[in-house]
């Protein structure tokens, strides 16, 4: 039988609130007394500077150097088979040889409607190639695993899709019965979220006082253990990142000069004719400082 609904506060939440009332009632007076005691002992304890501070060096200069290296990237453009009207289109498929990719980049460098900056510039070129869609997708995936580039990730997804297109056409998928099941979190509802916030704040108050039962030396020892684990975690993360950024795929080239000079040099240095039907070419262009990071990352 259907039963009428009568909304009421869940009893576990009400019980939790009642349990916390003594803590909430006694907290203001204890805080005032603690503030008075703190005022009486202010300045009476000598504080020693952490000796590790002297080993850090000029930390502000390190931060500025890192920020300067990673925040000046110049301009970027990418040519790949799936950018219209680049390449040859045959139905759902698109093909672009390395020579066509380089020619497309030459045309982009000469685009009078979208000119790179003037003056002395450096251009860093990356060429990725494939004989067929599966190999092209694998080449893009190998590069993106080390240094993800959004345009190349989109090309990778398209190449992988085209590699299985003919077999995917034969798949007859069975659709689900709607409506679908969704994992439900009660805090999705506004009133439940309000209950969680209001009672959670009172529980946090009690947790704060519960921590005061820990002796100061035990608390400091726990903090030391936490900092030791953090130092180890930072070094482990850096080592893991170094292990990822290695290996190579594709071809690279650096050209220097003004915009017209780089345009001419690339036009005179098209890739040799080979049996590649698919290619993507990226170009980072800017001042020497702006291209430092990508040059060093690509090992050029």
N, C-alpha and C positions, 0 to 999 in steps of 0.2 A: 504494500500500500504506500501511496505517496504521503509524506509527512511534511507539515508546514515548516518553513525555515524561520528560525529565530536567532538572529546574529547576537553573539555574545563574545566576551573576551576569552580566549583560550586559557584554561585553568593553569597550565604550566607557566605561561607568561605572567599571569596574575600572582602566582606563588613566588616566582622569581623576583617580582617587584616588591612584594611584601618582605621578603628575606633581606632586601637591601636597605630597608628604611632606617634601621639603627645606624648603619654606616653613613647614610646621607644626613641624618639629623646631627650626628656628632662631628662631622667633618668641619663645619665653619669654625667652631670654637678651637679645635685642634690646630687648624691652619693659623689662626691669629696667635696662638701661643707659640707655635713654631717660628713665626715671623719675628716675634719678640726675642726669642732665644738666638736667632740668626743675627739680629742686630747687635746683640751683646758680644758676640764672638767675631764680628767682622774685622779682618785685618790681623788677627792674632796668630794665624797659621802661615808659616813660610812656604811659598810655592816654588818648586824647582822646575826649570825649563827642561823639556824632554831632550836628551842628547841626540836623538835621531834628527832633530831639526837642523843641526849643523851639516848633515850629510846630504840634504836635499838640494843645495845650490840655489841658483836663481830660478825658482819655480815659475815666476811670472814670465820670464823670458822663454822658458820651455813651453808654456801654454800659448804664448803669442806665436812662437815658431810653428807649433803644431796647427794652430788655427790658420795661420797664413798659408801653410802648405795645402790644407784641405778645403779652403774656402775660395780659392781662386782657380777656377777650372776653365776659363775662356769660353769659347763657343763650341757646340757639338752638332754634328749632323751624321746621319746614317742612311746608306743606300742599301736596299735589299729587294728581293724579287717581288715582295708583296706590297710595295709602294707604287700606286698608280701615278703615271703611266710607265714606270721603269720596267724594263725587261720584256720578255715575250710571254703573252698569255694564250693559253690553249684550254679553253673551257674553265674548269675549276683550278687548273694548274698554272703556275707561273715559273719562268726560268730566267736566269740572269748569269751570264758568264763573268769571270773575273775582269775581262776586258770591258764588258758593258758596265760593270759596277764602277770601275775606275773612270770610264767616260762619263757616267752619271755624276760622279763626284767632281770631275772637271767642270761639267756644266753648272753644278751648284756653286763652285768657287767663282764662276764667271757670272752668276746671277746678279744682274744690275738692280733687281728689285729687293734683294736681300743681301747686302754686301757685308763681308767681314770687316773688322776695324782696319784702319790704315796703319802705316809705319812698319817697323821691323817686327816680323811675326815668325812663329814656328808652328808647323802643322804636323801632327802625329797621326799616321794612317795605320789602320788595322784591317787586314783582309782575311776573311774566313771563307773556305771553299768546301764544296761537296759535289760528288758525282751524281748522286740521286738523293731523294728526299730523306731517306732514313739516315744516310751518312751525314747529310747536311745538318739534320736535327741533332745528331750525336756530337758533331763538331761544335755547334752552338751551345749545346748543353754542357760540354766540357769547359768551354770558356766561361759561361755564365755561372758555373759552379764555383769558379775562382773569383771572378769579378762580374757580378750581375749588371748588365746594361739593359734598361727597360726595353729599348727598341729591339735588341737582339733576343730578349726573352719572348717578345711578341712574335718575332720571326721563327724562333725555335718552336713555339706552340703551333704556329701555322704549318711549318714543315712536318712536324710530327703528325698533325691531323691529315695532311695530304698523303703521308707515307702509308696510312691504313685506310684511305678513303674508299677504295674499291671494295675491300672486304667489309667495311662498316656499312656500306649501302645494303648489304644482304641481311643485316641484323634486324630482327623484328622484336623490339623491346616490348615488354609487358608493363603497362602503366599501373601505378598504385591506385588503390581505392581511396577516394577522398571523402572526408577531410583527413589530413595526415596527423599522426601522433607527434606531439612535441614534448620534449623534456620541459617540465614546468617548474619554475622557481617561484615560491609564494611571494617573494619580494618583487615580482613583476607587477603585482597589484599595488596601487598607491597606498592603500591603508596598511597593508602588511609591511610595506617599506617604512611607513611612519612608525609602526610598532617596533620594528627592528632598530631604527635610529634612536627612538626615545629610550627603550629599555637597554639597548646596547651601550648608551652613554652612561647609564647608571651602573651597569655591570662593570664598565671600564673604571668607574670611580672605585668600586670595590676591589678590582684587580690591582689598582694603583696602591691601595693601602695594604693589600696582601703581600706586595713586593717588599714592604718595609720590614717584614719579618726576616728578610735575608740580611746577614751580617755584612758590614761594609767591605771587609776583606774578601768575603766570598763573592760579593758583587763585582769587586775589582778583578778578582781572578777569572770570573766568567767573562768580563769585558776583554781581558787579555787573550783568553782562548778565542773569543770571537774575532779579535783583530788579527791573531795569528792565522786563523782560517781564511780571513779575508785576503791577507797578503798572499797566501798560497793559491787562493782562487784566482787572483789577478794574474799571477805568473803562469798558471795553468792555462787560463784563457788566452794569454798572449802566445804561448807556445802552440796551442791548438790552431790559432789563426795563422801563425807562420807556416804550419804544416799544410794548411789549405792553400795558401798563396804560393804555389810553386807549380812547375810544369809549363808546358807551352802548347799552343794550338794556333795555327794561322800564321800570317806574315805581317811584318811591321816595317814602317819607313818614316823617317823624319825629314821634312823639307823646311828650309829656312829662307826668308826673304820677305818682300812685301806681298800683298795679295796677288798682284799680277804675275810676279815671279814664281810664286808657289803654283799658281794656275798653269803657267807654262811648263814648269818642271814636271808636274804630275802628268800633263798631257804628253810629255816626251818620255815618260817612264811607265807606260802602261804594262800590266803584267803580261808575261809571255802567253802565247796561245797553247792551252792545254785542254785536257778532256774534262773540264769541270763545267757542269751545266747550271750550277747554283753557286751564288756568292753573295756576301754582304761586306760592305766596306764602311768603316767608321772613320770620322775625322774629328780630332780635337784641335782647335786653332786658337792661338792667343799669343801673348808675350812669352818669353822664355820662362819667366817665373810662373806664369799661369799654367804652363804645360809640364812643369817639373814633376808633379806627382804622377801623372799618367805615363810619362816617359820612363820613370824609374819603375813603376809598377809593371809595365810591359817589358822591361829589361832592354830598352833601346838606348 
